[in-house]
Amino acid sequence: MIEAKHPNQRYQYCPSCGSAQFQQSGERSKKCSGCGFHVFFNTSSAVAAIIFDEAGRMMFTRRAIEPHKGMLDLPGGFVDPMETAEESLARELQEELGVKVNKMEYYCSFPNIYPFSGLEVFTLDLAFMVELETVQNLAPMDDIYAIEFYHPAEVDLEELPALSMKNIIKRLNERS
């Protein structure tokens, strides 16, 4: 298990010049006294789709890649630069499921820490209620290898590695 550390604690050397004179310069920033490089550590945006079938079961995917290969996830991914959350989610659903979105509506958001390449990426995961053109004959693609449906109350939260996804499911269960 990777210990969660704020980026101010993770980065000891200036990413611009490599100097050890990379000092904290506020609650969420560091500045290099050697070259003057100044960086603010901000949260990355990610999106997740809440999709139900006709039987009221929720769609989950199985991750085909690390981190958390083989575990359950919600369809979605990171927001690209200059992309809205809605555009990102539509793109991710096309890439992962090969399907177009009929409609989506913002539901909630939760913070998360996503482990990647030995670092912790701080994210804000935005969840949307999504209606697809169809949930029939979907084919897992891109970074997923399976599509599964469960009633939210039946989901084993230990199968979800992301704290944000667990919180989304808990919120869904509270509303029913």
C-alpha positions in Angstrom: 0.0 0.0 0.0 1.4 3.4 -1.0 1.2 5.9 1.8 -0.8 9.0 0.8 1.4 12.1 0.9 0.7 15.5 -0.3 2.8 16.5 -3.4 4.7 19.0 -1.2 6.1 16.0 0.7 6.7 13.9 -2.4 8.8 16.3 -4.5 12.2 17.0 -2.9 14.0 18.2 -6.0 13.2 20.9 -8.6 11.7 19.3 -11.7 13.2 22.1 -13.8 16.9 22.2 -12.7 17.2 19.3 -10.2 18.2 21.5 -7.3 17.6 20.4 -3.7 16.7 24.0 -3.0 13.1 23.2 -3.8 11.3 24.7 -0.8 7.7 24.9 0.2 6.2 28.2 -0.8 2.6 28.1 0.6 0.3 25.3 1.5 0.2 23.7 -2.0 3.2 25.1 -3.9 7.0 24.8 -4.0 9.6 27.2 -5.4 13.2 26.6 -6.4 15.6 29.2 -4.9 18.2 28.1 -7.5 16.3 28.7 -10.8 13.1 30.4 -9.6 10.8 27.6 -10.9 7.5 27.8 -9.0 4.8 25.1 -9.1 1.3 24.8 -7.7 0.1 21.2 -7.0 -3.5 21.1 -8.3 -6.0 18.3 -8.5 -6.5 16.4 -11.8 -10.1 16.0 -13.1 -11.5 12.5 -13.8 -15.0 11.5 -14.8 -17.1 8.4 -14.1 -20.4 7.2 -15.6 -23.3 5.8 -13.6 -25.2 3.7 -16.0 -28.2 1.4 -15.2 -29.8 -1.3 -17.4 -33.5 -2.0 -17.6 -33.3 -4.3 -14.5 -32.0 -1.5 -12.4 -28.5 -2.9 -12.3 -25.5 -0.7 -12.5 -22.7 -1.1 -15.0 -19.2 -1.8 -13.8 -16.0 -2.5 -15.8 -13.0 -4.7 -15.0 -9.7 -3.0 -15.4 -7.4 -4.5 -18.0 -4.3 -2.5 -16.9 -2.5 -1.4 -13.8 -3.1 0.2 -11.4 -5.6 -2.2 -10.0 -5.8 -4.6 -12.9 -8.7 -7.0 -12.6 -10.7 -4.9 -10.1 -14.1 -3.3 -10.6 -14.3 0.3 -11.8 -16.9 2.7 -13.2 -16.5 3.5 -16.9 -14.7 6.8 -17.4 -11.2 8.3 -17.1 -9.1 11.4 -17.0 -10.2 14.7 -18.5 -7.9 15.8 -21.3 -6.6 19.4 -21.5 -9.1 21.8 -23.0 -11.9 19.3 -22.7 -15.1 19.7 -20.7 -16.1 16.9 -18.2 -19.0 16.1 -20.4 -16.9 15.8 -23.6 -14.4 13.7 -21.7 -17.0 11.3 -20.5 -18.6 10.9 -23.9 -15.1 10.3 -25.4 -14.2 7.7 -22.7 -17.5 5.8 -23.1 -16.9 5.7 -26.9 -13.3 4.4 -26.3 -14.2 1.9 -23.6 -17.6 0.7 -24.7 -18.0 1.8 -28.3 -21.2 3.5 -27.6 -22.6 7.0 -27.8 -24.3 8.9 -25.0 -27.9 10.0 -25.3 -27.9 12.1 -22.2 -25.9 12.8 -19.0 -26.5 14.7 -15.8 -24.0 15.6 -13.1 -24.6 13.5 -10.0 -21.7 14.1 -7.4 -18.0 14.3 -7.0 -15.4 12.9 -4.5 -11.7 13.3 -4.1 -9.4 10.4 -4.8 -5.7 9.5 -5.0 -4.8 7.5 -8.1 -1.4 5.7 -8.0 0.5 6.0 -11.2 4.2 5.4 -12.0 5.1 5.4 -8.3 3.4 8.7 -7.7 0.0 9.7 -6.3 -2.1 11.7 -8.6 -4.7 13.7 -6.6 -8.0 13.7 -8.5 -11.5 15.0 -8.3 -13.7 12.3 -9.7 -17.0 13.8 -11.2 -19.8 11.3 -11.5 -22.6 11.6 -14.0 -25.9 9.7 -14.5 -25.6 8.6 -18.1 -28.2 7.2 -20.5 -26.5 5.4 -23.4 -28.0 4.6 -26.9 -28.0 1.0 -25.7 -26.6 -1.2 -23.0 -27.0 -4.3 -25.2 -24.1 -6.0 -27.0 -21.4 -3.7 -25.6 -17.8 -4.8 -26.2 -15.1 -4.0 -23.7 -12.3 -2.1 -25.3 -9.3 0.2 -24.5 -8.3 -0.3 -20.9 -11.1 -2.6 -19.8 -11.6 -6.4 -20.4 -15.1 -7.0 -19.0 -18.5 -5.3 -18.5 -20.6 -6.4 -15.5 -23.9 -5.3 -14.0 -24.8 -5.4 -10.3 -27.4 -3.7 -8.1 -25.6 -1.0 -6.2 -26.4 -2.6 -2.8 -24.9 -5.9 -4.0 -21.5 -4.5 -4.9 -18.5 -5.7 -2.8 -16.8 -2.4 -2.1 -13.5 -4.2 -1.5 -13.6 -4.9 -5.3 -13.5 -1.1 -5.9 -9.9 0.2 -5.3 -10.9 3.9 -5.6 -12.2 5.6 -2.5 -14.2 8.0 -4.7 -16.0 5.1 -6.4 -16.8 3.5 -3.0 -18.3 6.9 -2.0 -20.3 7.2 -5.2 -21.8 3.7 -4.5 -22.5 4.6 -0.9 -24.3 7.7 -2.0 -26.4 5.8 -4.5 -27.3 3.2 -1.8 -28.3 6.0 0.6 -30.8 7.5 -1.9 -32.6 4.2 -2.5 
